[in-house]
Amino acid sequence: MTLPQLNRRLSLETPQKVPDGAGGYNTIWVALGVLWATCEARTGRERGEGGAPVSAVTYKITVRAAPVGSPSRPRPEQRFREGTRIFNIRAVIESETDGMYLTCLAEEEVVV
């Protein structure tokens, strides 16, 4: 097995609901920490959303594993941030039988 090159510095963020003052809530993103990762683009497509074209690319993002329940273990409702780029996590898979790495299937959307 070839070990992944963890050469991308990604911030792991989780959503948090805060009251909006009118009986509802807004979602803000709270940084949980930094993970080193390798990112591999998979597939891409373009679709229309609200009258504007949106480019969506899926990524396979590999990070070091963390125990289940640990705040540093990515979950599907979370996201990675790299500067202004956002990678929404769709699924998390243990990539090896010894549990050393996690594979996160994520999607980046860009309004064209």
VEXMINU-324336 format. One line per field, with one value per residue: residue number from 1; residue in one letter; x, y, z of N, C-alpha, C in turn. Coordinates in steps of 0.02 Angstrom, whole numbers. Layout:
REM VEXMINU-324336
pos (NUM | ...)
code (A | ...)
n_X (X | ...)
n_Y (Y | ...)
n_Z (Z | ...)
ca_X (X | ...)
ca_Y (Y | ...)
ca_Z (Z | ...)
c_X (X | ...)
c_Y (Y | ...)
c_Z (Z | ...)
This chain:
REM VEXMINU-324336
pos (1 | 2 | 3 | 4 | 5 | 6 | 7 | 8 | 9 | 10 | 11 | 12 | 13 | 14 | 15 | 16 | 17 | 18 | 19 | 20 | 21 | 22 | 23 | 24 | 25 | 26 | 27 | 28 | 29 | 30 | 31 | 32 | 33 | 34 | 35 | 36 | 37 | 38 | 39 | 40 | 41 | 42 | 43 | 44 | 45 | 46 | 47 | 48 | 49 | 50 | 51 | 52 | 53 | 54 | 55 | 56 | 57 | 58 | 59 | 60 | 61 | 62 | 63 | 64 | 65 | 66 | 67 | 68 | 69 | 70 | 71 | 72 | 73 | 74 | 75 | 76 | 77 | 78 | 79 | 80 | 81 | 82 | 83 | 84 | 85 | 86 | 87 | 88 | 89 | 90 | 91 | 92 | 93 | 94 | 95 | 96 | 97 | 98 | 99 | 100 | 101 | 102 | 103 | 104 | 105 | 106 | 107 | 108 | 109 | 110 | 111 | 112)
code (M | T | L | P | Q | L | N | R | R | L | S | L | E | T | P | Q | K | V | P | D | G | A | G | G | Y | N | T | I | W | V | A | L | G | V | L | W | A | T | C | E | A | R | T | G | R | E | R | G | E | G | G | A | P | V | S | A | V | T | Y | K | I | T | V | R | A | A | P | V | G | S | P | S | R | P | R | P | E | Q | R | F | R | E | G | T | R | I | F | N | I | R | A | V | I | E | S | E | T | D | G | M | Y | L | T | C | L | A | E | E | E | V | V | V)
n_X (41 | 28 | 69 | -34 | 1 | -5 | -31 | -106 | -177 | -316 | -459 | -570 | -741 | -893 | -1074 | -1172 | -1317 | -1389 | -1492 | -1599 | -1664 | -1793 | -1871 | -1828 | -1683 | -1509 | -1377 | -1213 | -1037 | -919 | -750 | -663 | -535 | -376 | -337 | -223 | -218 | -247 | -305 | -408 | -475 | -629 | -761 | -855 | -983 | -1106 | -1240 | -1399 | -1448 | -1561 | -1566 | -1433 | -1281 | -1203 | -1054 | -1006 | -896 | -838 | -739 | -612 | -555 | -424 | -383 | -294 | -349 | -466 | -532 | -701 | -824 | -735 | -693 | -610 | -636 | -701 | -873 | -1023 | -1110 | -1027 | -893 | -748 | -628 | -527 | -445 | -541 | -610 | -735 | -774 | -899 | -939 | -995 | -992 | -907 | -777 | -691 | -534 | -438 | -402 | -336 | -371 | -302 | -322 | -448 | -568 | -646 | -787 | -822 | -897 | -872 | -943 | -962 | -1018 | -1039)
n_Y (-59 | 111 | 253 | 395 | 562 | 684 | 836 | 951 | 1084 | 1086 | 1161 | 1098 | 1115 | 1139 | 1145 | 1264 | 1310 | 1467 | 1583 | 1693 | 1804 | 1823 | 1717 | 1611 | 1532 | 1550 | 1477 | 1456 | 1432 | 1341 | 1329 | 1179 | 1135 | 1099 | 992 | 888 | 840 | 742 | 782 | 729 | 757 | 699 | 681 | 795 | 918 | 1024 | 1127 | 1211 | 1331 | 1425 | 1508 | 1531 | 1463 | 1324 | 1252 | 1092 | 990 | 832 | 766 | 658 | 651 | 621 | 592 | 582 | 454 | 467 | 427 | 362 | 479 | 574 | 749 | 784 | 697 | 689 | 718 | 682 | 799 | 905 | 1016 | 1049 | 1181 | 1276 | 1412 | 1516 | 1414 | 1287 | 1127 | 1020 | 889 | 732 | 594 | 479 | 365 | 225 | 200 | 101 | -64 | -66 | 52 | 177 | 288 | 400 | 412 | 544 | 584 | 719 | 876 | 1014 | 1167 | 1293 | 1448 | 1492)
n_Z (0 | -41 | 49 | 81 | 22 | 128 | 102 | 97 | 185 | 276 | 349 | 467 | 481 | 573 | 571 | 661 | 746 | 773 | 863 | 768 | 812 | 774 | 803 | 730 | 660 | 617 | 523 | 569 | 538 | 626 | 663 | 692 | 695 | 616 | 481 | 397 | 229 | 79 | -81 | -210 | -364 | -431 | -511 | -616 | -645 | -722 | -675 | -673 | -555 | -475 | -585 | -616 | -679 | -600 | -554 | -506 | -420 | -373 | -240 | -178 | -23 | 83 | 250 | 409 | 519 | 654 | 816 | 827 | 870 | 910 | 906 | 802 | 700 | 542 | 489 | 394 | 391 | 402 | 343 | 241 | 234 | 128 | 122 | 24 | -31 | -20 | 38 | 44 | 150 | 105 | 132 | 242 | 251 | 316 | 258 | 259 | 320 | 440 | 496 | 486 | 404 | 342 | 214 | 139 | 51 | -43 | -98 | -202 | -240 | -362 | -411 | -575)
ca_X (0 | 63 | 41 | -54 | 40 | -50 | 4 | -154 | -198 | -388 | -493 | -633 | -793 | -957 | -1127 | -1201 | -1376 | -1393 | -1556 | -1596 | -1700 | -1862 | -1902 | -1796 | -1611 | -1461 | -1323 | -1145 | -989 | -869 | -690 | -646 | -463 | -344 | -317 | -183 | -256 | -234 | -368 | -409 | -537 | -660 | -806 | -882 | -1043 | -1133 | -1313 | -1428 | -1479 | -1583 | -1551 | -1361 | -1247 | -1162 | -1007 | -998 | -843 | -832 | -670 | -594 | -509 | -398 | -354 | -279 | -408 | -477 | -582 | -771 | -844 | -685 | -710 | -568 | -658 | -752 | -940 | -1056 | -1142 | -975 | -860 | -678 | -616 | -458 | -452 | -610 | -640 | -775 | -786 | -952 | -928 | -1055 | -985 | -842 | -765 | -625 | -503 | -393 | -425 | -306 | -402 | -254 | -344 | -518 | -582 | -706 | -813 | -844 | -916 | -860 | -987 | -941 | -1063 | -999)
ca_Y (0 | 174 | 300 | 458 | 623 | 732 | 899 | 1006 | 1105 | 1100 | 1175 | 1061 | 1158 | 1108 | 1195 | 1279 | 1352 | 1523 | 1618 | 1751 | 1859 | 1826 | 1652 | 1560 | 1525 | 1553 | 1429 | 1482 | 1378 | 1347 | 1289 | 1131 | 1123 | 1091 | 925 | 883 | 796 | 738 | 793 | 703 | 772 | 640 | 696 | 862 | 929 | 1092 | 1127 | 1276 | 1338 | 1494 | 1546 | 1538 | 1398 | 1304 | 1198 | 1050 | 940 | 788 | 753 | 606 | 684 | 574 | 622 | 532 | 433 | 486 | 382 | 381 | 523 | 626 | 810 | 790 | 649 | 720 | 688 | 705 | 865 | 954 | 1036 | 1071 | 1246 | 1292 | 1482 | 1530 | 1353 | 1248 | 1058 | 991 | 818 | 692 | 528 | 465 | 293 | 204 | 180 | 44 | -112 | -51 | 114 | 233 | 344 | 406 | 442 | 585 | 602 | 788 | 911 | 1086 | 1201 | 1360 | 1482 | 1514)
ca_Z (0 | -43 | 97 | 49 | 34 | 162 | 88 | 94 | 252 | 273 | 412 | 475 | 510 | 588 | 575 | 727 | 739 | 821 | 855 | 724 | 844 | 750 | 815 | 689 | 673 | 563 | 529 | 563 | 534 | 679 | 649 | 744 | 693 | 551 | 463 | 336 | 185 | 8 | -117 | -278 | -399 | -459 | -568 | -615 | -686 | -716 | -672 | -660 | -489 | -466 | -646 | -627 | -685 | -543 | -567 | -447 | -428 | -315 | -220 | -129 | 23 | 131 | 311 | 460 | 556 | 724 | 844 | 821 | 924 | 920 | 868 | 742 | 650 | 499 | 483 | 332 | 391 | 409 | 281 | 243 | 203 | 110 | 100 | 6 | -59 | 27 | 18 | 86 | 160 | 92 | 162 | 271 | 246 | 338 | 194 | 268 | 370 | 505 | 521 | 491 | 364 | 323 | 149 | 140 | -15 | -33 | -159 | -205 | -287 | -379 | -457 | -633)
c_X (44 | 29 | 22 | -8 | -7 | -18 | -43 | -179 | -271 | -415 | -558 | -682 | -857 | -1012 | -1153 | -1260 | -1376 | -1460 | -1548 | -1634 | -1772 | -1897 | -1872 | -1722 | -1572 | -1408 | -1257 | -1098 | -933 | -811 | -675 | -571 | -439 | -324 | -274 | -214 | -224 | -301 | -360 | -476 | -563 | -701 | -831 | -944 | -1063 | -1208 | -1336 | -1460 | -1497 | -1567 | -1478 | -1330 | -1202 | -1119 | -997 | -946 | -840 | -758 | -667 | -540 | -489 | -365 | -335 | -343 | -408 | -532 | -654 | -791 | -795 | -704 | -668 | -585 | -713 | -817 | -974 | -1088 | -1091 | -945 | -787 | -674 | -541 | -460 | -525 | -646 | -675 | -788 | -837 | -944 | -994 | -1053 | -915 | -834 | -697 | -591 | -458 | -421 | -395 | -329 | -356 | -279 | -419 | -522 | -648 | -726 | -847 | -861 | -902 | -905 | -963 | -991 | -1021 | -1020)
c_Y (62 | 222 | 365 | 515 | 676 | 801 | 959 | 1021 | 1126 | 1113 | 1135 | 1106 | 1120 | 1161 | 1204 | 1326 | 1405 | 1559 | 1680 | 1811 | 1865 | 1758 | 1596 | 1554 | 1535 | 1500 | 1464 | 1422 | 1391 | 1301 | 1243 | 1119 | 1114 | 1018 | 929 | 828 | 790 | 743 | 768 | 717 | 709 | 657 | 768 | 867 | 1002 | 1087 | 1199 | 1278 | 1412 | 1538 | 1556 | 1469 | 1386 | 1245 | 1158 | 996 | 898 | 774 | 693 | 638 | 634 | 611 | 565 | 516 | 460 | 440 | 408 | 422 | 579 | 688 | 818 | 738 | 681 | 681 | 717 | 774 | 921 | 973 | 1051 | 1139 | 1251 | 1363 | 1497 | 1469 | 1314 | 1179 | 1028 | 916 | 781 | 624 | 521 | 389 | 279 | 172 | 119 | -2 | -97 | 16 | 173 | 295 | 342 | 437 | 479 | 600 | 670 | 820 | 985 | 1116 | 1272 | 1388 | 1511 | 1583)
c_Z (0 | 6 | 62 | 68 | 64 | 158 | 80 | 165 | 247 | 344 | 412 | 511 | 521 | 592 | 646 | 716 | 793 | 809 | 811 | 753 | 822 | 758 | 775 | 708 | 609 | 575 | 520 | 562 | 584 | 663 | 708 | 748 | 622 | 541 | 400 | 294 | 116 | -27 | -189 | -310 | -433 | -522 | -561 | -659 | -678 | -717 | -660 | -592 | -479 | -527 | -660 | -635 | -625 | -564 | -503 | -463 | -365 | -304 | -174 | -86 | 77 | 189 | 358 | 499 | 626 | 751 | 833 | 882 | 938 | 879 | 805 | 688 | 608 | 498 | 421 | 335 | 396 | 341 | 295 | 210 | 189 | 80 | 87 | -22 | -4 | -3 | 66 | 89 | 151 | 125 | 189 | 276 | 276 | 277 | 200 | 323 | 439 | 533 | 526 | 455 | 353 | 254 | 155 | 68 | -6 | -101 | -150 | -258 | -298 | -427 | -513 | -656)
